[in-house]
Amino acid sequence: MAVSLFAGLMSGTSMDGVDAVLAEWPTAAASSPARPLGRAFVHLPMPASLRAELLALNSDGPGELHRAALAGNALARLYAEATHELLRRAGVSAAQVRALGAHGQTVRHRPQAFDGNGYTLQLLNGALLAELGGVDVVCDFRARDVAAGGQGAPLVPAFHAEAFGGHADTAVLNVGGIANLTLLPASRKEQPVRGFDCGPGNLLMDLWCEQHFGRPFDADGALAATGRVHPGLLRRLLADPFFSLAPPKSTGRDLFDARWLDEALAATAPGLPPADVLATLAELTAKAAIDALARHAAGTNELLVCGGGARNTHLMRRLAALAGPGVTVAGTAARGVEPDQVESLAFAWLARALCERRPGNLVEVTGARGPRVLGALYPA
């Protein structure tokens, strides 16, 4: 059977690195799940200097335009390095890959703000990536949905529907820096696929770990497991209006940042031991997701977890405990897709959608005025 090859590259809100995957689809099928090709998956760590600059660009600062342009160039070089290593591992040439979908790095996300349209900004020099990588590049996926009045996020639910839908009522929880939830009804004829950002994922836990334990993240949730959840702090965090907003909704570092956490700590639990704060942040991620699931899809039988959070044993235990015995909680590996490959596969899927001039958004998810073909194409 003839296949088409597409690459997907993702650097998420956690900014820990770049994930790259090579996916194949039968050329005759317009809509079929992606299949990672052999060992064709690469993770490259984010250089510390680039990560620091990207984090700084999430806030106002001097020389932003100049610094953002150079950061976009640096990220394109890192993406190109990941692309070359991906092709080497897969044993294929750049000419054999139809296109690569590259997410870029979100540094501002303010849809529907200011002038009614607002904006979302993902840094990446797509032209430079096409020049260096030798593969057609599709990037800037979110802007078209925002132009059509949508949130521009989350974009992964359409891929989740193809990869994991069609069984019992299922939800997919992607726990990256931000956590987003996709609701997949057993029958799409009766209900549409829905999805939305449900709150912070690893973002605040990673921030706290780095500040107080000198580690980039809490491996397996081992540190959080030693702490105790502080009920007052948890209540204060969950009282943020974002959690009670009805979908469509999306968020990012524009809301959930160090200042947001520090203000809550100062008001409710100054001097709280660092392990207790970490335990409370893990509980925030888990409870916000399960509360959203109960509110919007109470009949869900299965919760599939992907992203870095699926590797956090403590977080997975808390999700299962809060979901209760009626919901099976498992990583997406149970359905044949490794948790750390799901998002990069989604952007390979989105690149394919653009090449075939098919919409990549779901209006029930983003709130856009209609289906839109997403992304900008930079030919190699």
VENQUI-V111875 format. One record per residue. RES is the residue in one letter. SS is DSSP state (a for helix, b for strand, c for the rest). OMEGA is omega in radians with two decimals (none if undefined). NEAR is the number of other C-alpha atoms within 8 Angstrom. Layout:
<<RES & SS & OMEGA & NEAR> <RES & SS & OMEGA & NEAR>>
This chain:
<<M & c & 3.10 & 3> <A & c & -3.14 & 6> <V & b & 2.99 & 8> <S & b & -3.13 & 10> <L & b & 3.07 & 12> <F & b & 3.06 & 16> <A & b & 3.05 & 16> <G & b & 3.14 & 19> <L & b & -3.04 & 17> <M & b & 2.90 & 13> <S & c & -2.96 & 13> <G & c & -3.05 & 12> <T & c & 3.12 & 12> <S & c & 3.12 & 10> <M & c & 3.13 & 9> <D & c & -3.14 & 9> <G & b & 3.14 & 11> <V & b & 3.01 & 17> <D & b & 3.11 & 16> <A & b & -3.13 & 16> <V & b & 3.02 & 16> <L & b & -3.09 & 16> <A & b & 3.10 & 14> <E & b & 3.05 & 12> <W & b & 2.97 & 12> <P & b & -3.05 & 10> <T & c & -3.09 & 8> <A & c & -3.05 & 5> <A & c & -3.14 & 7> <A & c & -3.08 & 5> <S & c & 3.10 & 5> <S & c & -3.08 & 9> <P & c & 3.08 & 7> <A & c & 3.05 & 10> <R & b & 3.06 & 7> <P & b & -3.05 & 12> <L & b & 3.06 & 9> <G & b & -3.13 & 5> <R & b & -2.99 & 7> <A & b & 3.03 & 12> <F & b & -3.10 & 11> <V & b & 2.94 & 11> <H & b & 3.06 & 9> <L & b & 3.11 & 9> <P & b & 3.06 & 7> <M & c & 3.07 & 10> <P & c & -3.04 & 7> <A & a & -3.11 & 6> <S & a & 3.13 & 6> <L & a & 3.12 & 11> <R & a & 3.13 & 11> <A & a & -3.14 & 8> <E & a & 3.12 & 9> <L & a & 3.07 & 11> <L & a & 3.13 & 9> <A & a & -3.10 & 8> <L & c & 3.00 & 11> <N & c & -3.14 & 10> <S & c & 3.09 & 6> <D & c & 3.10 & 6> <G & c & -3.11 & 7> <P & c & 3.05 & 4> <G & c & -3.03 & 6> <E & a & -3.07 & 9> <L & a & 3.13 & 6> <H & a & -3.10 & 7> <R & a & 3.14 & 8> <A & a & 3.13 & 10> <A & a & 3.14 & 10> <L & a & 3.09 & 8> <A & a & 3.07 & 13> <G & a & 3.07 & 11> <N & a & -3.12 & 11> <A & a & 3.13 & 9> <L & a & 3.09 & 13> <A & a & 3.12 & 13> <R & a & 3.10 & 11> <L & a & 3.09 & 10> <Y & a & 3.13 & 11> <A & a & 3.08 & 11> <E & a & 3.10 & 9> <A & a & 3.14 & 14> <T & a & -3.13 & 11> <H & a & 3.12 & 9> <E & a & 3.10 & 9> <L & a & -3.13 & 14> <L & a & 3.12 & 12> <R & a & -3.13 & 9> <R & a & -3.12 & 8> <A & a & -3.10 & 11> <G & c & 3.11 & 6> <V & c & 3.12 & 7> <S & c & 3.09 & 8> <A & a & -3.12 & 9> <A & a & -3.13 & 7> <Q & a & -3.10 & 7> <V & b & -3.05 & 12> <R & b & 3.14 & 10> <A & b & 2.99 & 14> <L & b & 3.07 & 15> <G & b & -3.05 & 16> <A & b & -3.05 & 13> <H & c & -2.99 & 12> <G & c & -3.08 & 12> <Q & b & 3.12 & 12> <T & b & 3.07 & 11> <V & b & 3.01 & 12> <R & b & 3.10 & 12> <H & b & -3.09 & 11> <R & b & 3.14 & 9> <P & b & 3.06 & 12> <Q & c & -3.12 & 13> <A & c & 2.99 & 9> <F & c & -3.05 & 6> <D & c & -3.12 & 6> <G & c & 3.06 & 6> <N & c & -3.06 & 11> <G & b & -3.10 & 11> <Y & b & 2.94 & 12> <T & b & -3.00 & 13> <L & b & 3.06 & 10> <Q & b & -3.14 & 11> <L & b & 3.02 & 13> <L & c & 3.04 & 11> <N & c & -3.09 & 11> <G & a & 3.12 & 11> <A & a & 3.13 & 8> <L & a & 3.10 & 10> <L & a & 3.09 & 14> <A & a & 3.14 & 14> <E & a & -3.07 & 8> <L & a & -3.05 & 8> <G & a & 3.13 & 12> <G & c & -3.14 & 10> <V & c & 3.04 & 13> <D & c & -3.08 & 12> <V & b & 2.98 & 16> <V & b & -3.11 & 16> <C & b & 3.14 & 13> <D & c & -3.07 & 12> <F & c & -2.93 & 11> <R & a & -3.00 & 12> <A & a & -3.08 & 13> <R & a & 3.10 & 12> <D & a & 3.10 & 16> <V & a & 3.11 & 17> <A & a & 3.13 & 8> <A & c & 3.06 & 9> <G & c & -3.10 & 11> <G & c & 3.12 & 15> <Q & c & -3.07 & 15> <G & c & -3.10 & 13> <A & c & -0.23 & 12> <P & c & 3.13 & 13> <L & c & -3.07 & 11> <V & c & -3.08 & 9> <P & a & 3.13 & 13> <A & a & 3.07 & 11> <F & a & 3.10 & 9> <H & a & -3.11 & 12> <A & a & 3.14 & 11> <E & a & -3.05 & 10> <A & a & -2.98 & 9> <F & a & -3.07 & 8> <G & c & 3.04 & 11> <G & c & 3.12 & 9> <H & c & 3.01 & 7> <A & c & 3.05 & 9> <D & c & -2.98 & 12> <T & b & 2.99 & 15> <A & b & 3.06 & 13> <V & b & 3.12 & 13> <L & b & 3.08 & 13> <N & b & -3.12 & 11> <V & b & 2.95 & 15> <G & c & 3.03 & 14> <G & c & 3.00 & 12> <I & b & 3.10 & 15> <A & b & 3.03 & 16> <N & b & -3.01 & 13> <L & b & 3.04 & 14> <T & b & -3.12 & 13> <L & b & -3.06 & 12> <L & b & 3.11 & 15> <P & c & 3.13 & 13> <A & c & 3.11 & 10> <S & c & 3.12 & 7> <R & c & 3.07 & 9> <K & c & -3.10 & 5> <E & c & -3.12 & 5> <Q & c & 3.08 & 7> <P & c & 2.94 & 9> <V & c & 3.09 & 15> <R & b & 3.12 & 10> <G & b & -3.11 & 15> <F & b & 2.97 & 15> <D & b & -3.09 & 13> <C & b & 3.08 & 13> <G & b & 3.11 & 13> <P & b & 3.05 & 13> <G & c & 3.12 & 13> <N & c & -2.96 & 15> <L & a & -3.07 & 13> <L & a & 3.09 & 14> <M & a & 3.12 & 13> <D & a & 3.14 & 12> <L & a & -3.11 & 11> <W & a & 3.12 & 11> <C & a & -3.11 & 14> <E & a & -3.08 & 11> <Q & a & -2.95 & 8> <H & a & 3.14 & 7> <F & a & 3.13 & 7> <G & c & 3.14 & 7> <R & c & -3.10 & 8> <P & c & 3.11 & 8> <F & c & -3.11 & 9> <D & c & -3.08 & 13> <A & a & -3.13 & 8> <D & a & -3.08 & 8> <G & a & -3.05 & 11> <A & a & 3.14 & 10> <L & a & 3.12 & 11> <A & a & -3.11 & 15> <A & a & 3.12 & 9> <T & a & -3.09 & 9> <G & c & 3.11 & 11> <R & c & 3.12 & 11> <V & c & 3.09 & 10> <H & c & -3.04 & 9> <P & a & -3.11 & 7> <G & a & 3.10 & 8> <L & a & 3.14 & 12> <L & a & 3.11 & 13> <R & a & -3.14 & 8> <R & a & -3.13 & 10> <L & a & -3.11 & 10> <L & a & 3.11 & 9> <A & c & 3.11 & 7> <D & c & -3.09 & 8> <P & a & -3.11 & 6> <F & a & -3.02 & 6> <F & a & -3.14 & 10> <S & a & 3.09 & 6> <L & c & 3.05 & 7> <A & c & 3.02 & 5> <P & c & 0.03 & 7> <P & c & 3.07 & 11> <K & c & 3.11 & 11> <S & c & -3.08 & 10> <T & c & -3.13 & 11> <G & c & 3.13 & 11> <R & c & 3.10 & 10> <D & c & 3.12 & 10> <L & c & -3.01 & 7> <F & c & -3.10 & 12> <D & c & -3.10 & 9> <A & a & -3.13 & 8> <R & a & 3.14 & 6> <W & a & 3.14 & 9> <L & a & -3.10 & 11> <D & a & 3.12 & 8> <E & a & 3.12 & 8> <A & a & 3.11 & 12> <L & a & -3.12 & 11> <A & a & -3.08 & 8> <A & a & -2.97 & 7> <T & a & -3.00 & 9> <A & c & 3.11 & 10> <P & c & 3.13 & 7> <G & c & 3.13 & 4> <L & c & 3.13 & 8> <P & c & -3.07 & 6> <P & a & 3.14 & 8> <A & a & 3.11 & 11> <D & a & 3.07 & 14> <V & a & -3.13 & 13> <L & a & 3.09 & 14> <A & a & -3.14 & 15> <T & a & 3.11 & 15> <L & a & 3.06 & 11> <A & a & 3.12 & 11> <E & a & 3.09 & 12> <L & a & 3.14 & 12> <T & a & -3.10 & 13> <A & a & -3.06 & 12> <K & a & 3.11 & 10> <A & a & -3.14 & 12> <A & a & -3.10 & 13> <I & a & 3.06 & 11> <D & a & 3.12 & 8> <A & a & 3.12 & 10> <L & a & 3.13 & 12> <A & a & -3.09 & 9> <R & a & -2.98 & 7> <H & a & -3.14 & 6> <A & c & -3.03 & 9> <A & c & -3.10 & 7> <G & c & -3.08 & 6> <T & c & 3.14 & 12> <N & c & -2.98 & 10> <E & b & 3.06 & 12> <L & b & 3.11 & 13> <L & b & -3.05 & 12> <V & b & 3.09 & 15> <C & b & -3.06 & 16> <G & c & -3.10 & 14> <G & a & -3.13 & 11> <G & a & 3.12 & 14> <A & a & 3.11 & 13> <R & a & -3.12 & 9> <N & c & -3.05 & 12> <T & a & -3.14 & 10> <H & a & 3.14 & 11> <L & a & 3.13 & 13> <M & a & 3.09 & 13> <R & a & -3.13 & 8> <R & a & 3.07 & 10> <L & a & -3.12 & 12> <A & a & -3.13 & 12> <A & a & -3.12 & 8> <L & a & 3.13 & 9> <A & a & 3.11 & 10> <G & c & -3.02 & 7> <P & c & -3.12 & 7> <G & c & -3.09 & 6> <V & c & 3.05 & 11> <T & b & 3.13 & 9> <V & b & -3.11 & 12> <A & b & 3.01 & 11> <G & b & -3.11 & 11> <T & a & 3.05 & 12> <A & a & 3.08 & 9> <A & a & 3.09 & 7> <R & a & 3.00 & 6> <G & c & 3.12 & 6> <V & c & 3.14 & 9> <E & c & -3.06 & 10> <P & a & -3.09 & 13> <D & a & 3.11 & 9> <Q & a & -2.98 & 13> <V & a & -3.08 & 11> <E & a & 3.12 & 10> <S & a & 3.03 & 13> <L & a & 3.13 & 16> <A & a & -3.13 & 12> <F & a & 2.92 & 16> <A & a & 3.12 & 18> <W & a & 3.13 & 13> <L & a & 3.07 & 11> <A & a & 3.10 & 16> <R & a & 3.13 & 10> <A & a & 3.12 & 13> <L & a & -3.12 & 14> <C & a & 3.13 & 8> <E & c & 3.11 & 6> <R & c & 3.06 & 7> <R & c & 3.11 & 9> <P & c & 3.11 & 10> <G & c & -3.13 & 13> <N & c & 2.99 & 13> <L & c & -3.02 & 13> <V & a & 3.11 & 11> <E & a & -3.12 & 11> <V & a & -3.01 & 15> <T & a & -3.10 & 18> <G & c & 3.10 & 11> <A & c & -3.09 & 14> <R & c & 3.13 & 8> <G & c & 3.10 & 6> <P & c & 3.14 & 10> <R & c & 2.96 & 10> <V & c & -2.99 & 12> <L & c & 2.99 & 16> <G & c & 3.05 & 13> <A & b & -3.05 & 8> <L & b & 3.02 & 8> <Y & b & -3.14 & 10> <P & c & 3.12 & 7> <A & c & none & 9>>
